[in-house]
Amino acid sequence: MYQLLIVDDEIHAIRGIEAELEWNKLGISKLHTATNARQAKEVFDNHPIDVMICDIEMPEVNGLQLVAWVKEFYPSAESIFLTCHSEFHYAKEAIHLGSLEYILKPAPAYELESAIAKAIDKIHAEREQHTFHEILQKYHKLWSIHQPLVIERFWSDLIHQNIPSHPEAIEKALASLEVPSMSNSLFLPIYIKVERWHKAWTKREEKIMEYALRNAAEEVILEHCARGQALPLSGGEIICMLATDGTGVNPIDREQLASVCRDYIVSCNQYFYCDLSCYIGHPVAIQVVVGMLNSLYERERRNVAEHNRAILLDKAEFSPSAFVLPEMSVIDKVIRYIADHRDQNLTRELIANHVFLNPDYLARIFKRETGLSIMDYLTEERMGLAKKLLAQTDLPISSIAEKVGIPNFSYFSKQFKKYMNMSPLEYRHQKLGGR
């Protein structure tokens, strides 16, 4: 709610404004009055005034001088002139001082209400923007100083199957990192998937916001578990890995966890301008975590109707025997790497380095297995993502080009047209039915 001050040396003018307007509907919680600039300054010094309605002709200090004082000492307040003076030089000076409206007396109630509503909308937008920038600066600072932890690297390698999902391989990896054995623990993964951003971020801003989501997950979700870690994936995806001792003495309450996740979703909707869902798995041994995650990924892929939800994976949606997976092949690792990094400047050499192979040799076996060259496959992946973003979001095409790893707008449009036989804009219009 907002506070408003009426300043006019004619008391009947103040009473008329007080009586004519429906203050509650305008969002005004408290109304103040003053008959001169001295009283008005006292009100400002003692109350958080948001909007001031002011006459120009007043004794000692006129309205123009008062507004100049307000702009100097209370710059967040909005001013509206309500005056009998129609002279151009008065209106010009009011504009110079940043007055939101210049209204001539006698003004109809709807005109004054419209001006007040305009002032409140402006104040609300500025406060929201200020809050957002404070959040952005906070998480940029945290993001800048954050250093990867050894345990995070272990989970990342296990999830991407750089470490095979076999007990022996896992124990060997943990020992090499000097991390205690986890064989006596159970792990419940939560897959957090951003469905849509409500703002068009730059690359830098998106990375900061993804870090903010992760930090919030640690503060809200992991607080309810003695041990746990939030792990970032690509494209606004997060894995929260909750740990329990495996004895069943202190089991994780999945229903309570779902409630916590719902609180997290509401906070992310409000503060981080996104829609997201949380997919909650079951506690499993470390060697079957990847299988559980695959079940969560599959649940997310099948979800076409539920948004901003905490979704508990049903036991019927996975088979424990399917959790012990074979080690990923080189081609599978390449495909997974491309899926996770298609928004980056990938080259054949960079991809080959990830799987420790000669680029020419990798190119040959990739073409033999998939029928496509590595770069053609990468282009297909990028164009597939571009089609999804064009059809399902209102992001500018230039932002979509950046998100799929082709920041050059002209080159992106050329590639898309070559792939789809139509421009990105034509494709969007077709999918949206010409709207």
Residue pairs with C-beta under 8 A, 6 or more apart in sequence:
1 27
1 28
1 29
1 30
2 27
2 28
2 29
2 50
2 51
2 120
2 123
3 28
3 29
3 30
3 31
3 32
3 47
3 48
3 49
3 50
3 51
4 23
4 28
4 30
4 31
4 32
4 49
4 50
4 51
4 52
4 53
4 116
5 32
5 33
5 34
5 40
5 43
5 44
5 47
5 49
5 51
5 52
5 53
6 14
6 17
6 18
6 31
6 32
6 33
6 34
6 52
6 53
6 54
7 33
7 34
7 35
7 36
7 37
7 39
7 40
7 52
7 53
7 54
7 55
7 58
7 63
7 66
8 14
8 17
8 35
8 53
8 54
8 55
8 58
8 82
9 35
9 36
9 55
9 57
9 58
9 59
10 55
11 35
13 55
13 105
14 33
14 35
17 53
17 82
17 112
18 31
18 33
20 109
20 112
21 109
21 112
21 113
21 116
22 113
23 31
26 113
26 116
26 117
26 120
27 120
28 51
28 116
30 47
32 43
32 47
32 49
34 40
34 42
34 43
35 58
36 58
36 59
36 60
36 61
37 58
37 60
37 61
37 62
37 63
37 65
37 66
37 69
38 60
38 61
40 52
40 54
40 66
41 66
41 69
43 49
44 70
44 73
44 74
44 77
49 74
49 77
50 76
50 77
50 78
50 119
50 120
50 123
51 77
51 78
51 79
51 80
51 116
51 119
51 120
51 123
52 67
52 70
52 77
52 78
52 79
52 80
53 80
53 82
53 112
53 116
54 63
54 66
54 67
54 79
54 80
54 81
54 82
55 63
55 81
55 82
55 83
56 62
56 63
56 64
56 81
56 83
56 85
56 90
57 63
57 83
57 84
57 85
58 66
61 69
63 81
63 83
64 90
64 93
64 94
64 97
67 79
67 81
67 94
67 97
67 98
67 99
68 97
70 77
70 79
71 79
71 97
71 98
76 123
76 126
78 100
78 119
78 122
78 123
79 97
79 98
79 99
79 100
80 99
80 100
80 101
80 103
80 112
80 115
80 116
80 119
81 94
81 99
81 101
81 102
81 103
82 103
82 105
82 107
82 112
83 90
83 102
83 103
83 104
83 105
84 104
84 105
86 104
90 102
91 102
94 102
95 102
100 115
100 118
100 119
100 122
101 115
101 118
101 119
103 111
103 112
103 115
132 273
135 212
135 271
135 272
136 205
136 208
136 209
136 212
139 208
139 209
139 211
139 212
139 215
140 208
142 211
142 215
143 207
143 208
143 211
146 211
150 177
150 178
150 179
151 177
151 179
151 229
152 229
152 231
153 177
154 163
154 173
154 174
154 177
154 179
155 229
155 231
155 239
155 241
156 162
156 231
157 163
157 173
158 165
158 170
158 173
158 286
158 289
158 290
159 231
159 233
159 239
159 289
159 290
159 293
160 333
160 336
160 337
160 340
161 290
161 325
161 327
161 328
161 332
161 333
161 336
162 333
163 169
163 170
163 173
164 170
164 327
164 328
165 287
165 288
165 289
165 290
165 291
165 323
165 324
165 325
165 327
166 287
166 324
166 327
167 183
167 286
167 287
170 182
170 286
170 287
171 181
171 183
174 180
174 181
174 182
182 243
182 286
183 285
183 286
184 245
184 246
185 227
185 243
185 244
185 245
185 246
185 286
186 243
186 244
186 245
186 246
186 283
186 284
186 285
187 241
187 242
187 243
187 244
187 283
187 284
187 285
187 286
187 289
188 241
188 242
188 243
188 244
188 252
188 254
188 257
188 280
188 281
188 282
188 283
188 284
189 239
189 240
189 241
189 242
189 281
189 289
189 292
189 293
189 296
190 221
190 239
190 240
190 241
190 242
190 257
190 261
190 278
190 279
190 280
190 281
191 237
191 238
191 239
191 278
191 279
191 281
191 293
191 296
191 297
191 300
192 213
192 217
192 237
192 238
192 239
192 240
192 276
192 277
192 278
192 279
193 236
193 237
193 276
193 277
193 279
193 300
194 210
194 213
194 235
194 236
194 237
194 274
194 275
194 276
195 274
195 275
195 276
195 277
195 307
195 308
196 274
196 275
196 392
196 393
197 206
197 209
197 236
197 273
197 274
197 393
197 395
198 273
198 274
198 275
199 273
200 395
200 396
200 399
201 209
201 399
202 402
203 402
206 236
209 236
209 272
209 273
209 274
210 232
210 236
210 238
211 232
212 272
213 236
213 238
213 268
213 272
213 274
213 276
214 230
214 232
214 238
215 230
216 264
216 267
216 268
216 271
216 272
217 230
217 238
217 240
217 264
218 230
220 260
220 263
220 264
220 267
221 228
221 230
221 240
221 257
221 260
221 261
221 264
222 228
222 229
222 230
222 240
222 242
224 256
224 257
224 260
225 242
225 243
225 244
225 252
226 243
226 244
226 250
227 242
227 243
227 244
228 240
228 241
228 242
228 243
229 240
229 241
230 238
230 239
230 240
230 241
231 238
231 239
231 240
231 241
232 238
233 239
233 340
234 339
234 340
234 341
234 343
235 343
236 274
236 276
239 293
241 289
242 252
242 257
244 250
244 251
244 252
244 283
246 283
246 285
251 283
252 283
254 280
254 282
254 312
255 312
257 280
258 278
258 280
258 310
258 312
259 310
261 278
261 280
261 310
262 309
262 310
264 278
265 276
265 277
265 278
265 308
265 309
265 310
268 274
268 276
269 275
269 308
275 307
275 308
276 308
277 300
277 303
277 306
277 307
277 308
277 309
277 310
277 311
278 309
278 310
278 311
279 296
279 299
279 300
279 311
279 313
280 310
280 311
280 312
280 313
281 292
281 293
281 295
281 296
281 313
282 292
282 313
282 315
282 318
284 291
284 292
284 320
284 323
287 323
287 324
288 320
288 323
288 324
290 323
290 325
291 318
291 322
291 323
291 324
291 325
292 318
292 323
294 325
295 313
295 317
295 318
296 313
298 317
299 311
299 313
299 317
303 311
328 336
330 355
330 357
330 362
330 365
331 365
331 366
331 369
331 370
333 354
333 355
334 351
334 354
334 355
334 362
334 366
334 374
335 377
337 351
337 354
337 355
338 346
338 351
338 374
338 377
338 378
338 381
339 381
342 378
342 381
342 382
342 385
342 404
342 405
343 402
343 403
343 404
343 405
344 405
345 405
346 378
346 405
348 359
348 362
348 363
348 374
348 375
349 359
351 359
351 362
351 374
352 358
352 359
352 362
355 362
362 374
363 373
363 374
366 372
366 373
366 374
366 377
367 373
367 374
370 377
372 380
379 415
379 419
380 419
382 404
382 405
382 406
382 415
383 404
383 415
383 416
383 419
383 420
385 403
385 404
386 400
386 401
386 404
386 412
386 416
386 424
387 420
387 427
389 395
389 400
389 403
389 404
390 397
390 400
390 424
390 427
390 428
390 431
391 427
391 428
391 431
391 432
393 400
395 403
397 409
397 412
397 413
397 424
397 425
397 428
398 409
400 412
400 424
401 407
401 408
401 409
401 412
401 413
404 412
406 412
406 415
412 424
413 423
413 424
416 423
416 424
416 427
417 423
417 424
420 427
422 430
